[in-house]
Amino acid sequence: MILAVGGKEPRVASGAFVATSAVLIGEVTLEDGASVWYQAVLDGGQGPVRIGRQTNVQDGALLTGTAEAPLEVAARVSIGHGAILSGCRIEEGALIAIRSAVLEGATVGAEAIVGAGAVVPPGGAVPARTVVLGNPATVRRALTEEEIAENRRRVERYAALARSYRSGPEPSGGPAPR
């Protein structure tokens, strides 16, 4: 569902994929190759939300811009299932894992990983190519080259999946709901 708010309407590049149950509200921009999966909500009603090329926003994620801080997600980022991002900046190639949160004014560096369930507090900073865990998120170690390569492969897998879904998933042929 795509909704205009206060005269501001989401802008979706022709090469982006938005799942049928995803919701885009207000000042949201999706660049080419970006994908927004089922039941994800991108709310640009209070502040801009910008999603870079080939970034994937997975099922159930909630992304909001705020009056004080836009939400800016660079290219080739993976945002995991159920993650929450509010008025923050995520740099290229980062992974925001399942059910983690990055709060207002925080920055996640390039190719960093915010581990599952971690919380990056308001104004926090995650250095590039590190793993952070916990609440509040703290640096645990530097990433290995293999982990960085796996993050890049994940982005490619989601990009390929989005391309296949753009032609529309087919009905299963199962029994009709009652």
C-alpha positions, -999 to +999 in steps of 0.1 A: +000+000+000+014+034-009-001+064+009+005+101+005+006+122+037+006+160+039+011+163+001+041+140+002+040+108-018+063+078-018+086+076-049+095+041-060+121+036-088+108+014-116+134-013-108+124-016-071+101-043-056+074-036-030+055-066-016+017-065-017+014-062+021+042-037+026+032-001+035+050+031+023+038+063+038+046+099+029+081+110+020+097+077+012+122+072-017+132+037-030+161+036-054+166+012-082+168-025-072+156-018-036+132-043-022+106-040+006+092-073+017+059-084+033+044-064+062+073-040+063+063-004+070+083+026+058+068+057+074+080+090+060+050+109+075+071+128+100+105+129+083+121+115+051+130+079+046+155+071+018+164+036+008+195+031-014+199+008-045+198-029-039+189-025-002+165-051+011+140-043+039+129-077+051+095-088+064+080-069+093+107-043+096+096-008+107+115+022+094+106+058+103+120+093+096+115+118+124+110+156+125+145+159+139+163+133+118+157+117+084+162+080+080+190+074+054+199+039+043+227+036+018+231+011-010+234-027-006+222-028+030+202-057+045+176-048+071+165-080+089+130-093+097+113-072+124+142-047+127+133-011+138+151+019+125+142+055+135+158+087+123+193+072+118+219+066+091+230+032+078+261+032+056+267+010+025+269-028+029+258-029+065+236-057+080+209-048+105+200-082+119+166-097+129+147-078+156+175-053+162+170-015+166+189+015+155+175+047+171+174+084+164+207+101+155+227+068+154+250+059+126+260+024+115+293+023+095+299+007+062+298-031+062+291-033+099+268-058+115+242-050+142+236-084+157+201-099+163+183-082+190+209-055+195+199-019+203+220+010+190+210+039+213+201+074+202+232+091+189+253+059+190+279+051+164+289+017+151+323+017+135+327+003+099+334-034+096+326-043+132+300-065+149+280-050+177+258-070+201+236-063+232+215-036+247+231-011+245+250-024+215+288-026+221+316-035+197+325-072+201+351-076+173+361-067+137+344-085+109+363-112+089+367-110+051+344-140+049+317-123+069+319-093+046+317-115+015+287-133+030+269-100+035+275-091-001+262-125-012+231-119+009+224-087-009+228-105-043+203-132-032+177-107-021+182-087-054+176-119-074+146-128-053+131-094-058+136-096-096+118-129-096+089-115-075+085-084-096+068-105-122+043-115-095+041-146-073+017-171-086-013-184-066-007-217-050-038-234-064-048-245-029-084-244-016-101-210-015-104-194+019-139-197+035 
